[in-house]
Amino acid sequence: MMGLALASALALIDWADTGTPKPVWMFLLPTAFGLLGGIVAALKKSFGWALISLAFGLLVVQLLSVVVTVVQGP
């Protein structure tokens, strides 16, 4: 699920430089994948991985925006 969260976050980047905005629901996908991964891990009694998956899903969009700003400039 963390891989899907990362892939959905990378899909938010405008790779073709078209300038068209992404739909709002796409910004919720990484968090949803992180939450789903956390639930699956918690059901398997892997509480550490559940916490890591949830945190990754919540933070991946914010980290991606910082990385894009650093690379492309403000």
MODELLER restraints for C-alpha pairs under 7 A, 6 or more apart:
rsr = mdl.restraints
at = mdl.atoms
rsr.add(forms.Gaussian(group=physical.xy_distance, feature=features.Distance(at['CA:1:A'], at['CA:33:A']), mean=5.57, stdev=0.5))
rsr.add(forms.Gaussian(group=physical.xy_distance, feature=features.Distance(at['CA:1:A'], at['CA:34:A']), mean=6.35, stdev=0.5))
rsr.add(forms.Gaussian(group=physical.xy_distance, feature=features.Distance(at['CA:1:A'], at['CA:37:A']), mean=5.10, stdev=0.5))
rsr.add(forms.Gaussian(group=physical.xy_distance, feature=features.Distance(at['CA:2:A'], at['CA:33:A']), mean=6.92, stdev=0.5))
rsr.add(forms.Gaussian(group=physical.xy_distance, feature=features.Distance(at['CA:2:A'], at['CA:34:A']), mean=6.21, stdev=0.5))
rsr.add(forms.Gaussian(group=physical.xy_distance, feature=features.Distance(at['CA:2:A'], at['CA:53:A']), mean=6.16, stdev=0.5))
rsr.add(forms.Gaussian(group=physical.xy_distance, feature=features.Distance(at['CA:2:A'], at['CA:56:A']), mean=6.98, stdev=0.5))
rsr.add(forms.Gaussian(group=physical.xy_distance, feature=features.Distance(at['CA:2:A'], at['CA:57:A']), mean=6.97, stdev=0.5))
rsr.add(forms.Gaussian(group=physical.xy_distance, feature=features.Distance(at['CA:4:A'], at['CA:33:A']), mean=6.57, stdev=0.5))
rsr.add(forms.Gaussian(group=physical.xy_distance, feature=features.Distance(at['CA:5:A'], at['CA:29:A']), mean=6.90, stdev=0.5))
rsr.add(forms.Gaussian(group=physical.xy_distance, feature=features.Distance(at['CA:5:A'], at['CA:30:A']), mean=4.13, stdev=0.5))
rsr.add(forms.Gaussian(group=physical.xy_distance, feature=features.Distance(at['CA:5:A'], at['CA:33:A']), mean=5.36, stdev=0.5))
rsr.add(forms.Gaussian(group=physical.xy_distance, feature=features.Distance(at['CA:5:A'], at['CA:34:A']), mean=6.31, stdev=0.5))
rsr.add(forms.Gaussian(group=physical.xy_distance, feature=features.Distance(at['CA:5:A'], at['CA:57:A']), mean=6.03, stdev=0.5))
rsr.add(forms.Gaussian(group=physical.xy_distance, feature=features.Distance(at['CA:6:A'], at['CA:30:A']), mean=6.84, stdev=0.5))
rsr.add(forms.Gaussian(group=physical.xy_distance, feature=features.Distance(at['CA:6:A'], at['CA:60:A']), mean=6.84, stdev=0.5))
rsr.add(forms.Gaussian(group=physical.xy_distance, feature=features.Distance(at['CA:8:A'], at['CA:29:A']), mean=6.38, stdev=0.5))
rsr.add(forms.Gaussian(group=physical.xy_distance, feature=features.Distance(at['CA:8:A'], at['CA:30:A']), mean=5.87, stdev=0.5))
rsr.add(forms.Gaussian(group=physical.xy_distance, feature=features.Distance(at['CA:9:A'], at['CA:30:A']), mean=5.99, stdev=0.5))
rsr.add(forms.Gaussian(group=physical.xy_distance, feature=features.Distance(at['CA:9:A'], at['CA:60:A']), mean=6.81, stdev=0.5))
rsr.add(forms.Gaussian(group=physical.xy_distance, feature=features.Distance(at['CA:9:A'], at['CA:61:A']), mean=5.94, stdev=0.5))
rsr.add(forms.Gaussian(group=physical.xy_distance, feature=features.Distance(at['CA:12:A'], at['CA:22:A']), mean=6.72, stdev=0.5))
rsr.add(forms.Gaussian(group=physical.xy_distance, feature=features.Distance(at['CA:30:A'], at['CA:57:A']), mean=5.19, stdev=0.5))
rsr.add(forms.Gaussian(group=physical.xy_distance, feature=features.Distance(at['CA:31:A'], at['CA:57:A']), mean=4.41, stdev=0.5))
rsr.add(forms.Gaussian(group=physical.xy_distance, feature=features.Distance(at['CA:31:A'], at['CA:58:A']), mean=5.12, stdev=0.5))
rsr.add(forms.Gaussian(group=physical.xy_distance, feature=features.Distance(at['CA:33:A'], at['CA:57:A']), mean=6.41, stdev=0.5))
rsr.add(forms.Gaussian(group=physical.xy_distance, feature=features.Distance(at['CA:34:A'], at['CA:53:A']), mean=5.14, stdev=0.5))
rsr.add(forms.Gaussian(group=physical.xy_distance, feature=features.Distance(at['CA:34:A'], at['CA:54:A']), mean=4.64, stdev=0.5))
rsr.add(forms.Gaussian(group=physical.xy_distance, feature=features.Distance(at['CA:34:A'], at['CA:56:A']), mean=6.34, stdev=0.5))
rsr.add(forms.Gaussian(group=physical.xy_distance, feature=features.Distance(at['CA:34:A'], at['CA:57:A']), mean=3.83, stdev=0.5))
rsr.add(forms.Gaussian(group=physical.xy_distance, feature=features.Distance(at['CA:34:A'], at['CA:58:A']), mean=6.84, stdev=0.5))
rsr.add(forms.Gaussian(group=physical.xy_distance, feature=features.Distance(at['CA:35:A'], at['CA:54:A']), mean=5.20, stdev=0.5))
rsr.add(forms.Gaussian(group=physical.xy_distance, feature=features.Distance(at['CA:35:A'], at['CA:57:A']), mean=6.73, stdev=0.5))
rsr.add(forms.Gaussian(group=physical.xy_distance, feature=features.Distance(at['CA:37:A'], at['CA:50:A']), mean=6.73, stdev=0.5))
rsr.add(forms.Gaussian(group=physical.xy_distance, feature=features.Distance(at['CA:37:A'], at['CA:53:A']), mean=5.81, stdev=0.5))
rsr.add(forms.Gaussian(group=physical.xy_distance, feature=features.Distance(at['CA:38:A'], at['CA:50:A']), mean=3.88, stdev=0.5))
rsr.add(forms.Gaussian(group=physical.xy_distance, feature=features.Distance(at['CA:38:A'], at['CA:51:A']), mean=6.37, stdev=0.5))
rsr.add(forms.Gaussian(group=physical.xy_distance, feature=features.Distance(at['CA:38:A'], at['CA:53:A']), mean=5.26, stdev=0.5))
rsr.add(forms.Gaussian(group=physical.xy_distance, feature=features.Distance(at['CA:38:A'], at['CA:54:A']), mean=5.25, stdev=0.5))
rsr.add(forms.Gaussian(group=physical.xy_distance, feature=features.Distance(at['CA:39:A'], at['CA:50:A']), mean=6.63, stdev=0.5))
rsr.add(forms.Gaussian(group=physical.xy_distance, feature=features.Distance(at['CA:41:A'], at['CA:47:A']), mean=6.55, stdev=0.5))
rsr.add(forms.Gaussian(group=physical.xy_distance, feature=features.Distance(at['CA:41:A'], at['CA:49:A']), mean=6.11, stdev=0.5))
rsr.add(forms.Gaussian(group=physical.xy_distance, feature=features.Distance(at['CA:41:A'], at['CA:50:A']), mean=4.89, stdev=0.5))
rsr.add(forms.Gaussian(group=physical.xy_distance, feature=features.Distance(at['CA:42:A'], at['CA:50:A']), mean=5.47, stdev=0.5))
